Amino acid sequence: MQLISPEKIFRGNGAWLKALPYIKKISKRPLVLGRSLSTINIRKKIYKDLQDNNFDIYVSNLQFDCCFEDLSRIKNLIFKNNCDSIIAIGGGKVLDAGKLLADSFSIPAITIPLSASTCAGWTALSNIYSINGQFIKDVELKSCPEILVFDHSFIKTAPKRTLASGIADALAKWYESSLTSSQVEDGLVQQAIQISRVLRDQLLIDGESAYQSQSIQNVSWCNVVEGCSLTAGLIGGIGGAKCRTAAAHAIHNAITQIVSTQKPLHGEIVGVGILLQLRLEETKNNNKLASQSIKQLLALMKKLNLPTTIFELGINVFENNNLQKIAEFTCGDKSEIHFLPFEINQQDIIEIIKNSETQKIKIT
């Protein structure tokens, strides 16, 4: 069984109001989940629209990330009030928590992304973190969300940083799946990889324009935000488990184990992971094109103000045994690093990170 997409998708300016009648068909007592103070005005608008349409709503907010402590507390609220759906409004961690809670109770999940930072609004997958933001594991869900509402008027209010992060995360779809699944004969997997290539090209061409002009009237912006949040999710849905993540996300998961005062976004860490994966391909797999790909990516990342080293994520790998900790977690038994078509060990990770942190690659 493949879980390819949400049952219904509403996208574009005004998508939220178009979705309301359909939400009303599947829910009367939703638990509305949010988090960030910066998005409270949008959430208040959604609360009012729900109440005006005779929904009996219950509101809860995450205190941390998508973590066991938050999930346990909110589960009690859902059970106590007999909620019949979860409406998750926010970024990736909120959407992941909402999906997982809905899955636990076998009730509908409605996701409303407020940025284009991830494809979490689409997927049948949730990532679990500690209260300090350290990656623990991912959880496969029984279904994608019933309804995904991707309202451009909400997305345009998000900080530019979230869009840059989303671009980096979406780019990883190509760099990881094309490496891990290039020899898979399954036609859908190959089609998913080709979609990821088209998405990569679109982001490389339009990413800077979208970042500089976040406007509903900017076609580049519309295409890029939907690429990051919708197309990236579709790639995972069509490709399924065979269209796997690889070193970029494995390194991301390891870097989150080191607490940073800067609190980097998911895609910011993944972007650094892509660069490190390409360097592994160059040194361990004799990929002659990896160096050119690195230069191409660095040029875009610079324009998007994305970090390109672990140090720029707010972590010094040369203190507190951080380098060894990252290498050990990256190469753990269940790590996605082992989906690479060549062998990797802890020393390989240490050497690649050392070189990356101590040398500046010239962009030509």
DRENGU-332711 format. One record per residue (C-alpha): residue number from 1; residue in one letter; x, y, z. Coordinates in Angstrom, 1 decimal. Example, Ala and Ser with C-alpha at 12.3 -4.5 7.8 and 13.67 -1.06 7.14 Angstrom:
2
{resi=1&resn=A&c1=12.3&c2=-4.5&c3=7.8}
{resi=2&resn=S&c1=13.7&c2=-1.1&c3=7.1}
% end
This chain:
364
{resi=1&resn=M&c1=0.0&c2=0.0&c3=0.0}
{resi=2&resn=Q&c1=1.2&c2=3.5&c3=-0.9}
{resi=3&resn=L&c1=0.0&c2=6.6&c3=0.8}
{resi=4&resn=I&c1=0.4&c2=9.0&c3=-2.1}
{resi=5&resn=S&c1=-1.5&c2=12.2&c3=-1.2}
{resi=6&resn=P&c1=-4.1&c2=14.0&c3=1.0}
{resi=7&resn=E&c1=-7.7&c2=13.2&c3=0.0}
{resi=8&resn=K&c1=-8.5&c2=16.8&c3=-0.8}
{resi=9&resn=I&c1=-6.1&c2=19.7&c3=-1.5}
{resi=10&resn=F&c1=-7.1&c2=23.3&c3=-1.6}
{resi=11&resn=R&c1=-4.5&c2=25.7&c3=-2.9}
{resi=12&resn=G&c1=-4.1&c2=29.4&c3=-3.9}
{resi=13&resn=N&c1=-5.4&c2=32.7&c3=-2.5}
{resi=14&resn=G&c1=-8.5&c2=32.2&c3=-0.4}
{resi=15&resn=A&c1=-8.1&c2=28.4&c3=-0.2}
{resi=16&resn=W&c1=-9.1&c2=28.4&c3=3.5}
{resi=17&resn=L&c1=-12.6&c2=29.7&c3=2.9}
{resi=18&resn=K&c1=-13.1&c2=27.3&c3=0.0}
{resi=19&resn=A&c1=-12.1&c2=24.4&c3=2.3}
{resi=20&resn=L&c1=-14.4&c2=25.2&c3=5.1}
{resi=21&resn=P&c1=-17.6&c2=23.5&c3=3.8}
{resi=22&resn=Y&c1=-15.6&c2=20.3&c3=3.2}
{resi=23&resn=I&c1=-14.1&c2=20.4&c3=6.7}
{resi=24&resn=K&c1=-17.6&c2=20.8&c3=8.0}
{resi=25&resn=K&c1=-18.6&c2=17.5&c3=6.3}
{resi=26&resn=I&c1=-16.1&c2=15.5&c3=8.4}
{resi=27&resn=S&c1=-15.8&c2=17.4&c3=11.7}
{resi=28&resn=K&c1=-17.9&c2=19.2&c3=14.3}
{resi=29&resn=R&c1=-15.6&c2=19.2&c3=17.3}
{resi=30&resn=P&c1=-12.0&c2=19.8&c3=16.1}
{resi=31&resn=L&c1=-8.9&c2=20.1&c3=18.3}
{resi=32&resn=V&c1=-7.1&c2=23.1&c3=16.7}
{resi=33&resn=L&c1=-3.4&c2=22.9&c3=17.2}
{resi=34&resn=G&c1=-0.8&c2=25.7&c3=16.9}
{resi=35&resn=R&c1=2.4&c2=26.9&c3=18.4}
{resi=36&resn=S&c1=4.1&c2=30.1&c3=17.4}
{resi=37&resn=L&c1=3.2&c2=33.5&c3=18.8}
{resi=38&resn=S&c1=4.1&c2=35.0&c3=15.4}
{resi=39&resn=T&c1=1.2&c2=33.3&c3=13.8}
{resi=40&resn=I&c1=-1.4&c2=34.0&c3=16.4}
{resi=41&resn=N&c1=-3.4&c2=36.5&c3=14.3}
{resi=42&resn=I&c1=-3.9&c2=34.0&c3=11.5}
{resi=43&resn=R&c1=-4.9&c2=31.3&c3=14.0}
{resi=44&resn=K&c1=-7.4&c2=33.7&c3=15.6}
{resi=45&resn=K&c1=-8.9&c2=34.3&c3=12.2}
{resi=46&resn=I&c1=-9.3&c2=30.6&c3=11.7}
{resi=47&resn=Y&c1=-10.8&c2=30.2&c3=15.1}
{resi=48&resn=K&c1=-13.4&c2=32.9&c3=14.4}
{resi=49&resn=D&c1=-14.2&c2=31.4&c3=11.0}
{resi=50&resn=L&c1=-14.7&c2=28.0&c3=12.6}
{resi=51&resn=Q&c1=-16.9&c2=29.4&c3=15.3}
{resi=52&resn=D&c1=-19.0&c2=31.4&c3=12.8}
{resi=53&resn=N&c1=-19.6&c2=28.1&c3=11.0}
{resi=54&resn=N&c1=-20.9&c2=26.5&c3=14.2}
{resi=55&resn=F&c1=-17.8&c2=24.3&c3=15.0}
{resi=56&resn=D&c1=-17.3&c2=23.5&c3=18.6}
{resi=57&resn=I&c1=-13.6&c2=24.0&c3=18.8}
{resi=58&resn=Y&c1=-10.9&c2=23.2&c3=21.4}
{resi=59&resn=V&c1=-7.6&c2=24.9&c3=21.2}
{resi=60&resn=S&c1=-4.2&c2=23.7&c3=22.2}
{resi=61&resn=N&c1=-0.6&c2=24.7&c3=21.5}
{resi=62&resn=L&c1=2.7&c2=22.9&c3=21.4}
{resi=63&resn=Q&c1=5.1&c2=23.9&c3=24.2}
{resi=64&resn=F&c1=8.1&c2=22.3&c3=22.5}
{resi=65&resn=D&c1=8.5&c2=20.4&c3=19.3}
{resi=66&resn=C&c1=6.7&c2=17.4&c3=18.1}
{resi=67&resn=C&c1=7.7&c2=15.5&c3=21.3}
{resi=68&resn=F&c1=6.3&c2=12.8&c3=23.5}
{resi=69&resn=E&c1=5.7&c2=15.3&c3=26.4}
{resi=70&resn=D&c1=3.5&c2=17.5&c3=24.2}
{resi=71&resn=L&c1=1.7&c2=14.6&c3=22.5}
{resi=72&resn=S&c1=0.8&c2=13.0&c3=25.8}
{resi=73&resn=R&c1=-0.7&c2=16.2&c3=27.2}
{resi=74&resn=I&c1=-2.7&c2=16.9&c3=24.1}
{resi=75&resn=K&c1=-4.0&c2=13.3&c3=23.8}
{resi=76&resn=N&c1=-5.6&c2=13.8&c3=27.2}
{resi=77&resn=L&c1=-7.4&c2=16.9&c3=26.0}
{resi=78&resn=I&c1=-8.6&c2=15.2&c3=22.8}
{resi=79&resn=F&c1=-9.9&c2=12.2&c3=24.8}
{resi=80&resn=K&c1=-11.6&c2=14.4&c3=27.5}
{resi=81&resn=N&c1=-13.5&c2=16.5&c3=24.9}
{resi=82&resn=N&c1=-14.2&c2=13.7&c3=22.4}
{resi=83&resn=C&c1=-12.7&c2=15.7&c3=19.5}
{resi=84&resn=D&c1=-13.5&c2=14.3&c3=16.1}
{resi=85&resn=S&c1=-10.6&c2=15.8&c3=14.1}
{resi=86&resn=I&c1=-7.3&c2=17.6&c3=14.4}
{resi=87&resn=I&c1=-6.8&c2=20.9&c3=12.6}
{resi=88&resn=A&c1=-3.0&c2=21.6&c3=12.7}
{resi=89&resn=I&c1=-2.0&c2=25.2&c3=11.8}
{resi=90&resn=G&c1=1.7&c2=26.1&c3=11.6}
{resi=91&resn=G&c1=5.1&c2=24.8&c3=10.6}
{resi=92&resn=G&c1=6.4&c2=21.3&c3=10.1}
{resi=93&resn=K&c1=6.6&c2=20.4&c3=13.8}
{resi=94&resn=V&c1=3.0&c2=21.4&c3=14.4}
{resi=95&resn=L&c1=1.8&c2=19.6&c3=11.3}
{resi=96&resn=D&c1=3.7&c2=16.5&c3=12.3}
{resi=97&resn=A&c1=2.2&c2=16.6&c3=15.8}
{resi=98&resn=G&c1=-1.3&c2=17.1&c3=14.4}
{resi=99&resn=K&c1=-1.0&c2=14.2&c3=12.0}
{resi=100&resn=L&c1=0.3&c2=11.9&c3=14.6}
{resi=101&resn=L&c1=-2.4&c2=12.8&c3=17.1}
{resi=102&resn=A&c1=-5.1&c2=12.2&c3=14.5}
{resi=103&resn=D&c1=-3.5&c2=8.9&c3=13.6}
{resi=104&resn=S&c1=-3.5&c2=7.8&c3=17.2}
{resi=105&resn=F&c1=-7.3&c2=8.4&c3=17.5}
{resi=106&resn=S&c1=-8.1&c2=7.4&c3=13.9}
{resi=107&resn=I&c1=-9.8&c2=10.7&c3=13.3}
{resi=108&resn=P&c1=-9.3&c2=13.1&c3=10.3}
{resi=109&resn=A&c1=-6.2&c2=15.3&c3=10.1}
{resi=110&resn=I&c1=-6.6&c2=18.7&c3=8.4}
{resi=111&resn=T&c1=-3.2&c2=20.5&c3=7.8}
{resi=112&resn=I&c1=-2.9&c2=24.2&c3=7.2}
{resi=113&resn=P&c1=0.8&c2=25.1&c3=6.6}
{resi=114&resn=L&c1=1.7&c2=28.7&c3=7.5}
{resi=115&resn=S&c1=5.0&c2=28.6&c3=5.6}
{resi=116&resn=A&c1=6.7&c2=26.8&c3=2.8}
{resi=117&resn=S&c1=9.4&c2=25.4&c3=5.0}
{resi=118&resn=T&c1=8.6&c2=21.7&c3=4.6}
{resi=119&resn=C&c1=6.2&c2=19.3&c3=2.9}
{resi=120&resn=A&c1=4.9&c2=18.1&c3=6.3}
{resi=121&resn=G&c1=1.4&c2=19.2&c3=5.4}
{resi=122&resn=W&c1=1.2&c2=16.5&c3=2.7}
{resi=123&resn=T&c1=2.9&c2=13.4&c3=4.0}
{resi=124&resn=A&c1=1.9&c2=10.3&c3=6.0}
{resi=125&resn=L&c1=5.0&c2=10.6&c3=8.2}
{resi=126&resn=S&c1=5.8&c2=12.4&c3=11.5}
{resi=127&resn=N&c1=9.1&c2=13.1&c3=13.0}
{resi=128&resn=I&c1=9.5&c2=12.8&c3=16.8}
{resi=129&resn=Y&c1=11.9&c2=15.1&c3=18.6}
{resi=130&resn=S&c1=13.0&c2=15.6&c3=22.2}
{resi=131&resn=I&c1=11.9&c2=18.8&c3=24.1}
{resi=132&resn=N&c1=15.3&c2=20.2&c3=23.2}
{resi=133&resn=G&c1=14.8&c2=19.6&c3=19.5}
{resi=134&resn=Q&c1=16.9&c2=16.5&c3=19.1}
{resi=135&resn=F&c1=15.7&c2=14.0&c3=16.5}
{resi=136&resn=I&c1=14.5&c2=10.7&c3=17.9}
{resi=137&resn=K&c1=12.7&c2=8.8&c3=15.2}
{resi=138&resn=D&c1=10.1&c2=9.1&c3=12.4}
{resi=139&resn=V&c1=6.7&c2=7.4&c3=12.5}
{resi=140&resn=E&c1=4.8&c2=6.1&c3=9.5}
{resi=141&resn=L&c1=1.1&c2=7.0&c3=9.7}
{resi=142&resn=K&c1=-1.9&c2=5.1&c3=8.4}
{resi=143&resn=S&c1=-2.9&c2=7.8&c3=5.9}
{resi=144&resn=C&c1=-2.0&c2=11.2&c3=4.6}
{resi=145&resn=P&c1=-4.1&c2=14.1&c3=5.9}
{resi=146&resn=E&c1=-7.7&c2=14.1&c3=4.8}
{resi=147&resn=I&c1=-7.6&c2=17.8&c3=3.8}
{resi=148&resn=L&c1=-4.6&c2=20.0&c3=3.1}
{resi=149&resn=V&c1=-5.2&c2=23.7&c3=2.9}
{resi=150&resn=F&c1=-2.4&c2=25.7&c3=1.3}
{resi=151&resn=D&c1=-3.6&c2=29.3&c3=1.3}
{resi=152&resn=H&c1=-1.2&c2=31.7&c3=-0.4}
{resi=153&resn=S&c1=-2.5&c2=34.6&c3=1.7}
{resi=154&resn=F&c1=-1.3&c2=32.7&c3=4.8}
{resi=155&resn=I&c1=2.0&c2=31.6&c3=3.3}
{resi=156&resn=K&c1=3.0&c2=35.1&c3=2.2}
{resi=157&resn=T&c1=3.1&c2=36.3&c3=5.8}
{resi=158&resn=A&c1=5.9&c2=33.8&c3=6.7}
{resi=159&resn=P&c1=9.5&c2=35.1&c3=7.2}
{resi=160&resn=K&c1=11.8&c2=34.8&c3=4.1}
{resi=161&resn=R&c1=14.0&c2=32.6&c3=6.2}
{resi=162&resn=T&c1=11.3&c2=29.8&c3=6.2}
{resi=163&resn=L&c1=11.1&c2=29.9&c3=2.4}
{resi=164&resn=A&c1=14.9&c2=29.6&c3=2.0}
{resi=165&resn=S&c1=14.8&c2=26.7&c3=4.4}
{resi=166&resn=G&c1=12.0&c2=25.1&c3=2.4}
{resi=167&resn=I&c1=14.0&c2=25.4&c3=-0.8}
{resi=168&resn=A&c1=16.9&c2=23.6&c3=0.7}
{resi=169&resn=D&c1=14.7&c2=20.8&c3=2.0}
{resi=170&resn=A&c1=13.0&c2=20.4&c3=-1.3}
{resi=171&resn=L&c1=16.3&c2=20.3&c3=-3.2}
{resi=172&resn=A&c1=17.3&c2=17.3&c3=-1.1}
{resi=173&resn=K&c1=14.6&c2=15.3&c3=-2.8}
{resi=174&resn=W&c1=16.7&c2=15.1&c3=-6.0}
{resi=175&resn=Y&c1=20.1&c2=14.9&c3=-4.4}
{resi=176&resn=E&c1=19.1&c2=12.0&c3=-2.2}
{resi=177&resn=S&c1=16.6&c2=10.0&c3=-4.2}
{resi=178&resn=S&c1=18.6&c2=10.1&c3=-7.4}
{resi=179&resn=L&c1=21.5&c2=8.6&c3=-5.6}
{resi=180&resn=T&c1=19.7&c2=6.0&c3=-3.5}
{resi=181&resn=S&c1=17.1&c2=4.9&c3=-6.1}
{resi=182&resn=S&c1=18.7&c2=5.3&c3=-9.5}
{resi=183&resn=Q&c1=19.0&c2=1.6&c3=-10.0}
{resi=184&resn=V&c1=15.4&c2=0.8&c3=-8.9}
{resi=185&resn=E&c1=13.4&c2=-0.6&c3=-11.8}
{resi=186&resn=D&c1=10.0&c2=0.4&c3=-10.4}
{resi=187&resn=G&c1=8.4&c2=2.8&c3=-12.8}
{resi=188&resn=L&c1=6.7&c2=5.0&c3=-10.2}
{resi=189&resn=V&c1=10.0&c2=5.4&c3=-8.3}
{resi=190&resn=Q&c1=11.8&c2=6.5&c3=-11.5}
{resi=191&resn=Q&c1=9.0&c2=8.9&c3=-12.3}
{resi=192&resn=A&c1=9.2&c2=10.3&c3=-8.8}
{resi=193&resn=I&c1=13.0&c2=10.9&c3=-9.3}
{resi=194&resn=Q&c1=12.3&c2=12.7&c3=-12.5}
{resi=195&resn=I&c1=9.7&c2=14.9&c3=-10.8}
{resi=196&resn=S&c1=12.4&c2=15.7&c3=-8.2}
{resi=197&resn=R&c1=14.8&c2=16.7&c3=-11.0}
{resi=198&resn=V&c1=12.2&c2=19.1&c3=-12.5}
{resi=199&resn=L&c1=11.6&c2=20.5&c3=-9.1}
{resi=200&resn=R&c1=15.3&c2=21.0&c3=-8.5}
{resi=201&resn=D&c1=15.7&c2=22.9&c3=-11.8}
{resi=202&resn=Q&c1=12.7&c2=25.1&c3=-11.0}
{resi=203&resn=L&c1=14.1&c2=25.9&c3=-7.6}
{resi=204&resn=L&c1=17.5&c2=26.7&c3=-9.0}
{resi=205&resn=I&c1=15.9&c2=29.0&c3=-11.6}
{resi=206&resn=D&c1=13.2&c2=30.7&c3=-9.6}
{resi=207&resn=G&c1=14.4&c2=30.3&c3=-6.0}
{resi=208&resn=E&c1=16.1&c2=33.7&c3=-5.8}
{resi=209&resn=S&c1=13.2&c2=35.6&c3=-7.4}
{resi=210&resn=A&c1=10.7&c2=33.9&c3=-5.1}
{resi=211&resn=Y&c1=12.9&c2=34.7&c3=-2.1}
{resi=212&resn=Q&c1=13.3&c2=38.4&c3=-3.0}
{resi=213&resn=S&c1=9.7&c2=39.1&c3=-3.9}
{resi=214&resn=Q&c1=7.2&c2=37.2&c3=-1.7}
{resi=215&resn=S&c1=4.1&c2=38.2&c3=-3.5}
{resi=216&resn=I&c1=1.0&c2=36.4&c3=-4.6}
{resi=217&resn=Q&c1=1.4&c2=38.2&c3=-7.9}
{resi=218&resn=N&c1=4.9&c2=36.8&c3=-8.4}
{resi=219&resn=V&c1=4.5&c2=33.6&c3=-10.5}
{resi=220&resn=S&c1=8.0&c2=32.5&c3=-9.4}
{resi=221&resn=W&c1=7.0&c2=32.8&c3=-5.7}
{resi=222&resn=C&c1=3.7&c2=30.8&c3=-6.2}
{resi=223&resn=N&c1=5.5&c2=28.1&c3=-8.1}
{resi=224&resn=V&c1=8.3&c2=27.8&c3=-5.6}
{resi=225&resn=V&c1=6.2&c2=27.7&c3=-2.4}
{resi=226&resn=E&c1=3.9&c2=25.1&c3=-4.0}
{resi=227&resn=G&c1=7.0&c2=23.2&c3=-5.1}
{resi=228&resn=C&c1=8.4&c2=23.1&c3=-1.6}
{resi=229&resn=S&c1=5.2&c2=22.2&c3=0.2}
{resi=230&resn=L&c1=3.2&c2=20.2&c3=-2.4}
{resi=231&resn=T&c1=5.4&c2=18.8&c3=-5.1}
{resi=232&resn=A&c1=8.0&c2=17.7&c3=-2.6}
{resi=233&resn=G&c1=5.3&c2=15.8&c3=-0.8}
{resi=234&resn=L&c1=4.0&c2=14.2&c3=-4.0}
{resi=235&resn=I&c1=7.5&c2=12.9&c3=-4.8}
{resi=236&resn=G&c1=7.6&c2=11.0&c3=-1.5}
{resi=237&resn=G&c1=4.1&c2=9.8&c3=-2.1}
{resi=238&resn=I&c1=4.7&c2=8.4&c3=-5.6}
{resi=239&resn=G&c1=8.2&c2=7.1&c3=-4.8}
{resi=240&resn=G&c1=7.3&c2=5.6&c3=-1.5}
{resi=241&resn=A&c1=9.8&c2=3.9&c3=0.8}
{resi=242&resn=K&c1=12.1&c2=3.1&c3=-2.2}
{resi=243&resn=C&c1=12.5&c2=6.8&c3=-3.0}
{resi=244&resn=R&c1=14.6&c2=7.3&c3=0.1}
{resi=245&resn=T&c1=16.3&c2=10.0&c3=2.0}
{resi=246&resn=A&c1=20.1&c2=9.5&c3=2.3}
{resi=247&resn=A&c1=23.1&c2=11.3&c3=3.8}
{resi=248&resn=A&c1=21.6&c2=14.9&c3=3.9}
{resi=249&resn=H&c1=18.8&c2=13.9&c3=6.3}
{resi=250&resn=A&c1=21.0&c2=11.4&c3=8.2}
{resi=251&resn=I&c1=23.5&c2=14.2&c3=8.9}
{resi=252&resn=H&c1=20.5&c2=16.5&c3=9.8}
{resi=253&resn=N&c1=19.3&c2=14.0&c3=12.4}
{resi=254&resn=A&c1=22.8&c2=13.8&c3=13.8}
{resi=255&resn=I&c1=23.4&c2=17.6&c3=13.9}
{resi=256&resn=T&c1=20.1&c2=18.1&c3=15.9}
{resi=257&resn=Q&c1=21.7&c2=16.0&c3=18.7}
{resi=258&resn=I&c1=24.0&c2=19.0&c3=19.4}
{resi=259&resn=V&c1=21.9&c2=21.8&c3=20.9}
{resi=260&resn=S&c1=22.5&c2=25.1&c3=19.1}
{resi=261&resn=T&c1=21.6&c2=28.5&c3=20.5}
{resi=262&resn=Q&c1=20.7&c2=29.7&c3=17.0}
{resi=263&resn=K&c1=17.9&c2=27.1&c3=16.7}
{resi=264&resn=P&c1=18.4&c2=26.4&c3=13.0}
{resi=265&resn=L&c1=15.4&c2=25.4&c3=10.9}
{resi=266&resn=H&c1=15.0&c2=21.9&c3=9.5}
{resi=267&resn=G&c1=15.8&c2=22.8&c3=5.9}
{resi=268&resn=E&c1=18.8&c2=24.9&c3=6.9}
{resi=269&resn=I&c1=20.4&c2=21.9&c3=8.5}
{resi=270&resn=V&c1=19.4&c2=19.7&c3=5.5}
{resi=271&resn=G&c1=21.0&c2=22.2&c3=3.1}
{resi=272&resn=V&c1=24.4&c2=21.7&c3=4.9}
{resi=273&resn=G&c1=23.7&c2=18.0&c3=4.8}
{resi=274&resn=I&c1=23.4&c2=18.1&c3=1.0}
{resi=275&resn=L&c1=26.8&c2=19.8&c3=0.6}
{resi=276&resn=L&c1=28.4&c2=17.2&c3=2.9}
{resi=277&resn=Q&c1=26.7&c2=14.4&c3=1.0}
{resi=278&resn=L&c1=28.0&c2=15.7&c3=-2.3}
{resi=279&resn=R&c1=31.5&c2=15.8&c3=-0.8}
{resi=280&resn=L&c1=31.1&c2=12.2&c3=0.2}
{resi=281&resn=E&c1=30.1&c2=11.3&c3=-3.3}
{resi=282&resn=E&c1=33.1&c2=13.1&c3=-4.7}
{resi=283&resn=T&c1=35.6&c2=11.4&c3=-2.3}
{resi=284&resn=K&c1=34.0&c2=8.0&c3=-1.8}
{resi=285&resn=N&c1=32.2&c2=7.4&c3=-5.0}
{resi=286&resn=N&c1=34.4&c2=9.2&c3=-7.5}
{resi=287&resn=N&c1=31.5&c2=11.4&c3=-8.7}
{resi=288&resn=K&c1=33.2&c2=13.9&c3=-11.1}
{resi=289&resn=L&c1=30.1&c2=16.1&c3=-11.2}
{resi=290&resn=A&c1=29.8&c2=16.6&c3=-7.4}
{resi=291&resn=S&c1=32.2&c2=19.5&c3=-7.3}
{resi=292&resn=Q&c1=30.2&c2=21.4&c3=-9.9}
{resi=293&resn=S&c1=27.0&c2=20.6&c3=-8.1}
{resi=294&resn=I&c1=28.5&c2=22.0&c3=-4.9}
{resi=295&resn=K&c1=29.4&c2=25.3&c3=-6.6}
{resi=296&resn=Q&c1=26.0&c2=25.5&c3=-8.1}
{resi=297&resn=L&c1=24.3&c2=25.0&c3=-4.8}
{resi=298&resn=L&c1=26.6&c2=27.3&c3=-2.9}
{resi=299&resn=A&c1=25.8&c2=30.1&c3=-5.3}
{resi=300&resn=L&c1=22.1&c2=29.8&c3=-4.7}
{resi=301&resn=M&c1=22.5&c2=29.3&c3=-0.9}
{resi=302&resn=K&c1=24.5&c2=32.5&c3=-0.7}
{resi=303&resn=K&c1=21.7&c2=34.4&c3=-2.4}
{resi=304&resn=L&c1=19.2&c2=32.9&c3=0.0}
{resi=305&resn=N&c1=21.3&c2=33.6&c3=3.1}
{resi=306&resn=L&c1=21.4&c2=29.9&c3=4.0}
{resi=307&resn=P&c1=24.1&c2=28.5&c3=6.2}
{resi=308&resn=T&c1=26.7&c2=26.4&c3=4.4}
{resi=309&resn=T&c1=28.7&c2=25.0&c3=7.3}
{resi=310&resn=I&c1=27.8&c2=23.5&c3=10.7}
{resi=311&resn=F&c1=29.6&c2=26.4&c3=12.3}
{resi=312&resn=E&c1=27.1&c2=28.7&c3=10.6}
{resi=313&resn=L&c1=24.3&c2=26.7&c3=12.2}
{resi=314&resn=G&c1=25.7&c2=27.8&c3=15.6}
{resi=315&resn=I&c1=27.7&c2=24.7&c3=16.4}
{resi=316&resn=N&c1=31.4&c2=24.4&c3=16.8}
{resi=317&resn=V&c1=32.3&c2=20.8&c3=15.9}
{resi=318&resn=F&c1=35.8&c2=21.1&c3=17.4}
{resi=319&resn=E&c1=34.5&c2=21.4&c3=21.0}
{resi=320&resn=N&c1=32.7&c2=19.1&c3=23.5}
{resi=321&resn=N&c1=33.5&c2=16.1&c3=21.3}
{resi=322&resn=N&c1=30.8&c2=17.3&c3=18.9}
{resi=323&resn=L&c1=32.4&c2=16.0&c3=15.8}
{resi=324&resn=Q&c1=32.6&c2=12.4&c3=17.2}
{resi=325&resn=K&c1=29.0&c2=12.7&c3=18.4}
{resi=326&resn=I&c1=27.7&c2=13.7&c3=14.9}
{resi=327&resn=A&c1=29.7&c2=10.9&c3=13.2}
{resi=328&resn=E&c1=28.5&c2=8.3&c3=15.6}
{resi=329&resn=F&c1=24.8&c2=9.3&c3=15.2}
{resi=330&resn=T&c1=25.1&c2=9.6&c3=11.5}
{resi=331&resn=C&c1=26.5&c2=6.1&c3=11.2}
{resi=332&resn=G&c1=24.1&c2=4.4&c3=13.6}
{resi=333&resn=D&c1=22.6&c2=1.0&c3=12.7}
{resi=334&resn=K&c1=19.2&c2=2.4&c3=11.6}
{resi=335&resn=S&c1=20.6&c2=5.6&c3=9.9}
{resi=336&resn=E&c1=19.5&c2=6.6&c3=6.4}
{resi=337&resn=I&c1=23.2&c2=7.0&c3=5.6}
{resi=338&resn=H&c1=23.3&c2=3.3&c3=4.9}
{resi=339&resn=F&c1=20.9&c2=3.8&c3=1.9}
{resi=340&resn=L&c1=23.9&c2=5.2&c3=0.0}
{resi=341&resn=P&c1=25.2&c2=2.9&c3=-2.7}
{resi=342&resn=F&c1=28.7&c2=2.9&c3=-1.2}
{resi=343&resn=E&c1=30.1&c2=2.2&c3=2.3}
{resi=344&resn=I&c1=30.4&c2=5.0&c3=4.8}
{resi=345&resn=N&c1=32.0&c2=4.8&c3=8.3}
{resi=346&resn=Q&c1=32.5&c2=7.3&c3=11.1}
{resi=347&resn=Q&c1=36.0&c2=8.3&c3=10.0}
{resi=348&resn=D&c1=34.6&c2=9.3&c3=6.6}
{resi=349&resn=I&c1=32.1&c2=11.6&c3=8.2}
{resi=350&resn=I&c1=34.7&c2=13.1&c3=10.5}
{resi=351&resn=E&c1=37.1&c2=13.8&c3=7.6}
{resi=352&resn=I&c1=34.4&c2=15.3&c3=5.4}
{resi=353&resn=I&c1=33.1&c2=17.6&c3=8.1}
{resi=354&resn=K&c1=36.7&c2=18.6&c3=9.2}
{resi=355&resn=N&c1=37.5&c2=19.6&c3=5.6}
{resi=356&resn=S&c1=34.2&c2=21.5&c3=5.2}
{resi=357&resn=E&c1=34.6&c2=23.4&c3=8.4}
{resi=358&resn=T&c1=38.2&c2=24.4&c3=7.9}
{resi=359&resn=Q&c1=38.2&c2=25.2&c3=4.1}
{resi=360&resn=K&c1=36.2&c2=27.7&c3=2.1}
{resi=361&resn=I&c1=35.2&c2=26.5&c3=-1.3}
{resi=362&resn=K&c1=35.5&c2=29.2&c3=-3.9}
{resi=363&resn=I&c1=32.4&c2=30.0&c3=-6.0}
{resi=364&resn=T&c1=33.3&c2=30.5&c3=-9.6}
% end
